[in-house]
Structure formats: structure tokens, C-alpha cells
């Protein structure tokens, strides 16, 4: 007997675009949610999230689900990869703070389809890049954020996030 009834997936009519537009990150302890079964109805930030601006085509996220049929467990590995162009002191410090103490982070992503996604209990697991080789390469940082969860990222409307007024602008969802 199945645990849940199967659900249909309709073919979307809207254009589908890949990539990330904007990323907001804050400490996980500053987020309070109301999450009844797959839907966040409200999300409160007790301390504003910081904006991490990236250029087009320099960030993505993946969600890989692994089901262990012997143990009866399911794990979703969520990996967020971001690239920040032009190395400087301020970016170095911001990236260092993200990884300090292996803290748990809350990450909000606005994707190229103008959909917001909420990833919880994320940690910085890797940084990389450097000066580049040729002048056209440019200098840059890359960071990898990782979470292991029992579910896929939550979709959330920008209007359901409070405590960060003005920082989640998305007129198409207002």
C-alpha cells in the first residue's frame, strides 16, 4: 500500500529559463517558518538576509535525490554553486564569514523564471578560482554551498517573507 496518492504533473505553457538571478543568505537561526505539508505559508527573518549579486550564467543549483531501498531512507543533496567576478578584499571577507564555524545558513534563490526557492540548513563546503590566466579570463571566486535534506527546496512567494522589507523585490509575484 502506498504512503501517499500519486499526483499528476501538467505540461507547463510558460517559457522555461535556467539560471539564477539573485541570492539572499542569512544564518538559519534567524528564520522561522510555518510549513504545513510542502507549502510555506509564512517565513519570518529576525535579522535581514544579505544579497549576493552574481552575473548572468554564473550560478546554479542542483537537487539529487537518493533513495536507499534497504534502509527505507531518502536523502536530497542540494548543491548551490555561485561565481563572483573580480576578486577584492570585501568579497574575500564576505566568503570567509559565510564559512566561519561551519554555520548553518538559509539560502533564498530567485531563479531565471522569477520563482523563489528556500534552502534550509546549508553550509559552505568549498571555495575556488583565482586570478585567471589570460587578461580576458578575469579574476573570480567560486563557492559551493551544500545541504542534505529530506525534501526538495521549498517554493515560496516573496510576499510570504517578512522581516526583510524591500529586499525581496519581485513585482510578478506581488
BELRAWO-V979540 format. One record per backbone hydrogen bond with DSSP energy under -0.5 kcal/mol. NH is the residue of the N-H (numbers start at 1). CO is the residue of the C=O. If there is no record, write none. Layout:
nh:NH co:CO
nh:NH co:CO
This chain:
nh:17 co:15
nh:20 co:59
nh:21 co:110
nh:22 co:110
nh:23 co:52
nh:24 co:108
nh:25 co:50
nh:26 co:106
nh:28 co:104
nh:30 co:27
nh:31 co:28
nh:32 co:44
nh:34 co:42
nh:35 co:33
nh:36 co:39
nh:37 co:35
nh:39 co:36
nh:40 co:155
nh:41 co:34
nh:41 co:39
nh:42 co:34
nh:43 co:160
nh:44 co:32
nh:45 co:162
nh:46 co:30
nh:46 co:44
nh:47 co:30
nh:50 co:25
nh:52 co:23
nh:53 co:51
nh:54 co:21
nh:58 co:55
nh:60 co:81
nh:62 co:79
nh:64 co:77
nh:65 co:63
nh:66 co:75
nh:68 co:66
nh:68 co:73
nh:69 co:67
nh:72 co:68
nh:73 co:68
nh:75 co:66
nh:76 co:149
nh:77 co:64
nh:77 co:75
nh:78 co:76
nh:78 co:147
nh:79 co:62
nh:79 co:77
nh:80 co:145
nh:81 co:60
nh:82 co:143
nh:83 co:58
nh:84 co:141
nh:85 co:83
nh:86 co:139
nh:92 co:88
nh:93 co:89
nh:94 co:90
nh:95 co:91
nh:96 co:92
nh:97 co:93
nh:98 co:94
nh:99 co:95
nh:100 co:96
nh:100 co:97
nh:102 co:99
nh:103 co:100
nh:105 co:122
nh:106 co:26
nh:107 co:119
nh:108 co:24
nh:109 co:117
nh:110 co:22
nh:111 co:109
nh:111 co:115
nh:112 co:19
nh:114 co:111
nh:116 co:156
nh:117 co:109
nh:118 co:154
nh:119 co:107
nh:119 co:117
nh:122 co:105
nh:123 co:146
nh:125 co:144
nh:126 co:144
nh:128 co:142
nh:137 co:134
nh:138 co:134
nh:138 co:135
nh:140 co:130
nh:141 co:84
nh:142 co:128
nh:143 co:82
nh:144 co:126
nh:145 co:80
nh:146 co:123
nh:147 co:78
nh:149 co:76
nh:154 co:118
nh:156 co:116
nh:160 co:157
nh:161 co:158
nh:162 co:43
nh:162 co:160
nh:167 co:164
nh:170 co:168
nh:173 co:170
nh:174 co:170
nh:174 co:171
